[in-house]
């Protein structure tokens, strides 16, 4: 089974230009969840250090996927176009349980013309919260006054908050 999730609004609910939109596809396999992302190539510097697991990746340009299970436990997967990633487990609102979870992530070939990037992550089935799931996705890029926040399910307000329950879609089973 598969599901597509589009990040096409800013956090206030304004529709983004087509070139700024991102897409995420989730495919449930027997022993894992395959997550593929297609997003714009943001003109931002890569995080310092080699590609791989990188804490606090949200401080850089990143695509994020949140998977909330019925118990309130959720995963946050952060992916960068430079090959950095971070997978962490939380419960309730922003309460970190584990921050050192490994996942298999690779950046795939950029689109013709280099305007977009694709990445694929594989999450082991044992890491996934109990279904049904509620999903959220966002993209963050730019710096300072030019920082942009895009969401699949915009929440409005003065500041973006990807962790609030309103940012998650309806319950689904994959």
N, C-alpha and C positions, 0 to 999 in steps of 0.2 A: 504494500500500500504506500501511497505517496501523498504529499500535501505541499502546496505552494503558499508562501507567505510573502506579500509585497510590502515594502517600506516605501510609501509614496506620499507621506504627509510630513510637514514639520510638526513639532510637538504641540503647536497651537491648533492644528487641524487644517492648515492651508495646504492645498495640493502642490507638490513639488514639480518643477520642470522635469520633463521626461528624462533628460540627461542626468539628473541627480537621484533618480529612483534606484532602489536595490531590490533584489529578489532572492529568496531563500527557498530551497526545495528540501524536504525531509522525506527520506525513503526508509521504511522500516524493513530491515532484513532479519533473518532468523536470529542472529546473535548480536546485532548492533543497530544503531541508527546512523544512516549516512546523511550528512548535512552538506549541501552544496550552496554556495553563495555566488551571486554575480552582482557587482557593484561598480560605481565609477572609480576611476583611478584618481584619487584625491592628490592634489599637489602639495603634499605635506611631507616633512622628513620622516623617515622610518624610525622606530624606537631604537635606542642604543643597544648594542650587543647583538650577538648572533641570533638568527631565526630560531624559533623553538618556544617553549613555555616562558612567558614573560608576565610577571605580576603587574597589576595596575595598568594593564594595556589600554583601558578605557581613557587614559589621559592622552592618548594619541589618536590618530585616525583609525577607526575600527568599525566592524560590523558585529553586532551582538544579538544572540538568540537566547531567550529565556524559556525554560520548560518547567512549568509548575505542575506538580502532582496533587492528588486529592488530599494528601496529608499536610500540605502547606510547604513541603520541602521542594526546592527548585534548583535547577542547574542554570548557570550563566556561562555561555560559551562566547568568547571574544576572539575575533579573527582579524588579522591585518593583511594588507596586500603584500607586505614584505616577508611573510612567512612566520610571523610571531603569532602566538595564540595563548589563551589563558582559559582554563576550565575550572570553575569553582562550584561548590555546593553551598546552598544557603537554606535557612528555614525562616519562616515568617518574613518580616520586612528587613532585608539587608543584614541578617544575622548569619555571619559566615560560620560554616561547619568545617569545610575543608577547602584549602586553596592551592593544593599541590597535585591535582588530579591530572594524570597523563591522558592525552588523546593523540590520535594519528591525524596530522594536518599537513596538507601541502597546497601550495599555490599552483594552480593550473595555468596553462598558457594564456596570456592576455588576448583580448579581442583584437581583430585586425584594426590597425590604426592606434592601438594602445590606449583607447579611451576608457576601457573597462577591464576589470580583473575578475578572475574566478578562483575560488578556493573550495576545497573539499575536506571535511573532517569526519572521522569515524568515531562514534561514541559507543563504548562497550555496553551491551544490554544491561549488565548488572549495575551500571551507574545511573540508569534512568529512573526517575521517580515513578511511583505507582500511578497508572492511568485511572481515570481519564486525565488528559493534560489540558492545560490552558497555555497558549503560546503568546509570546511577545517577541518583537524584533525591532532593532533600531540601528541607525548608522550615525556616527559622529565624526566630524572632520572640521578642519580649520583651526585657528588659534585666536585667542583673545576676543576682541569684538566681532571677529569674523567666524567664530565657532558656530557650527551648524548642527542641529539635532533633528533627525528624521525618525519617524515611528510608523509602525504598521497600524497601531491603535493609538491615535493621539489623545492626550489627556488634558490639554489646555493648561491654563495657569500661567504664572509669571516665569517659572523655571521648569525645565524638563525633569521628570522623575520616572525612570523606566521601571522601577521596582514596585510602584503602587499597583494595586489590584486592577484598577481601571485600565491599565496598559496591556492587560492580557485579554485575549479573545475568548470566545465561547469554548466550552469543554469539547474535546475531540478524542477519539480513540484511533490510533494508527495500528 
